[in-house]
Amino acid sequence: MPKHYLYLIIAVIAETIGTSSLQASQQFTRFWPSVLVVFAYAISFYLLALTLKYMPVGIMYAIWSGLGVVLIACIGYFYFGQKLDAPAFIGLSMIVAGIVVIHLFSKSAIH
């Protein structure tokens, strides 16, 4: 696997941890989840900066944000008990499909 994809995957995971911690911080009223928010987002943005050496910002951001949205929706559903209806599942599926199309067919994905 090329290192820029590894950077991007870890950035998505860090962003997902940060966003989940944001929910757990209860609007920054709990100390440790709040610390984890800042730390996880710092790692994520650092790795995004490294990824920019290899991928255009629009493509990189589309993949990062799209995967982050899908993962956070799954965490919200399974961990926080948040409900998703059929249109939400369809929309999330379309996000995944868009990422697959970019990855498989776009020549813009790599500089």
TILUM-182451 format. One record per residue (C-alpha): residue in one letter; chain; residue number from 1; x, y, z negated. Coordinates in pm, whole numbers. Example, Ala and Ser with C-alpha at 12.3 -4.5 7.8 and 13.67 -1.06 7.14 Angstrom:
<recs>
{rec A A 1 {1230 -450 -780}}
{rec S A 2 {1367 -106 -714}}
</recs>
This chain:
<recs>
{rec M A 1 {0 0 0}}
{rec P A 2 {142 342 90}}
{rec K A 3 {236 547 -214}}
{rec H A 4 {-1 832 -127}}
{rec Y A 5 {-297 595 -154}}
{rec L A 6 {-166 477 -489}}
{rec Y A 7 {-140 841 -604}}
{rec L A 8 {-494 905 -482}}
{rec I A 9 {-641 594 -649}}
{rec I A 10 {-476 679 -981}}
{rec A A 11 {-597 1040 -943}}
{rec V A 12 {-954 913 -898}}
{rec I A 13 {-922 689 -1203}}
{rec A A 14 {-780 975 -1411}}
{rec E A 15 {-1058 1208 -1296}}
{rec T A 16 {-1316 942 -1381}}
{rec I A 17 {-1167 902 -1729}}
{rec G A 18 {-1167 1280 -1771}}
{rec T A 19 {-1529 1318 -1666}}
{rec S A 20 {-1640 1027 -1884}}
{rec S A 21 {-1454 1186 -2174}}
{rec L A 22 {-1629 1514 -2098}}
{rec Q A 23 {-1960 1339 -2164}}
{rec A A 24 {-1816 1174 -2477}}
{rec S A 25 {-1676 1506 -2605}}
{rec Q A 26 {-2033 1633 -2654}}
{rec Q A 27 {-1958 1975 -2503}}
{rec F A 28 {-1607 1986 -2655}}
{rec T A 29 {-1732 1939 -3010}}
{rec R A 30 {-1538 1614 -3059}}
{rec F A 31 {-1161 1658 -3072}}
{rec W A 32 {-1011 1339 -2921}}
{rec P A 33 {-1244 1306 -2625}}
{rec S A 34 {-1179 1677 -2556}}
{rec V A 35 {-803 1617 -2559}}
{rec L A 36 {-850 1323 -2322}}
{rec V A 37 {-1048 1546 -2082}}
{rec V A 38 {-759 1790 -2049}}
{rec F A 39 {-492 1519 -2028}}
{rec A A 40 {-680 1309 -1770}}
{rec Y A 41 {-759 1608 -1546}}
{rec A A 42 {-396 1724 -1564}}
{rec I A 43 {-278 1381 -1445}}
{rec S A 44 {-542 1376 -1174}}
{rec F A 45 {-452 1718 -1035}}
{rec Y A 46 {-79 1643 -1048}}
{rec L A 47 {-132 1325 -846}}
{rec L A 48 {-356 1513 -603}}
{rec A A 49 {-72 1759 -549}}
{rec L A 50 {160 1470 -468}}
{rec T A 51 {-97 1323 -229}}
{rec L A 52 {-110 1653 -38}}
{rec K A 53 {240 1580 93}}
{rec Y A 54 {88 1300 299}}
{rec M A 55 {-279 1381 359}}
{rec P A 56 {-470 1693 464}}
{rec V A 57 {-654 1863 179}}
{rec G A 58 {-1002 1815 323}}
{rec I A 59 {-963 1441 377}}
{rec M A 60 {-789 1391 42}}
{rec Y A 61 {-1056 1588 -142}}
{rec A A 62 {-1341 1406 34}}
{rec I A 63 {-1203 1069 -73}}
{rec W A 64 {-1117 1185 -428}}
{rec S A 65 {-1449 1353 -496}}
{rec G A 66 {-1658 1087 -323}}
{rec L A 67 {-1502 797 -511}}
{rec G A 68 {-1520 1000 -833}}
{rec V A 69 {-1893 1063 -786}}
{rec V A 70 {-1964 695 -724}}
{rec L A 71 {-1755 577 -1020}}
{rec I A 72 {-1904 835 -1257}}
{rec A A 73 {-2255 738 -1146}}
{rec C A 74 {-2174 374 -1221}}
{rec I A 75 {-2025 460 -1561}}
{rec G A 76 {-2325 679 -1640}}
{rec Y A 77 {-2557 395 -1546}}
{rec F A 78 {-2380 112 -1729}}
{rec Y A 79 {-2216 291 -2022}}
{rec F A 80 {-2428 598 -2097}}
{rec G A 81 {-2764 442 -2001}}
{rec Q A 82 {-2844 702 -1737}}
{rec K A 83 {-3103 595 -1482}}
{rec L A 84 {-3053 589 -1105}}
{rec D A 85 {-3347 558 -868}}
{rec A A 86 {-3355 419 -515}}
{rec P A 87 {-3267 753 -346}}
{rec A A 88 {-2966 786 -577}}
{rec F A 89 {-2844 438 -482}}
{rec I A 90 {-2896 516 -113}}
{rec G A 91 {-2706 844 -146}}
{rec L A 92 {-2419 679 -331}}
{rec S A 93 {-2405 410 -63}}
{rec M A 94 {-2383 681 202}}
{rec I A 95 {-2090 840 17}}
{rec V A 96 {-1907 505 16}}
{rec A A 97 {-1989 459 385}}
{rec G A 98 {-1846 803 461}}
{rec I A 99 {-1523 720 282}}
{rec V A 100 {-1496 391 472}}
{rec V A 101 {-1552 572 804}}
{rec I A 102 {-1279 824 720}}
{rec H A 103 {-1038 552 616}}
{rec L A 104 {-1100 318 909}}
{rec F A 105 {-1159 554 1200}}
{rec S A 106 {-1017 898 1131}}
{rec K A 107 {-674 986 1260}}
{rec S A 108 {-690 1293 1032}}
{rec A A 109 {-637 1082 719}}
{rec I A 110 {-257 1102 747}}
{rec H A 111 {-37 1395 849}}
</recs>
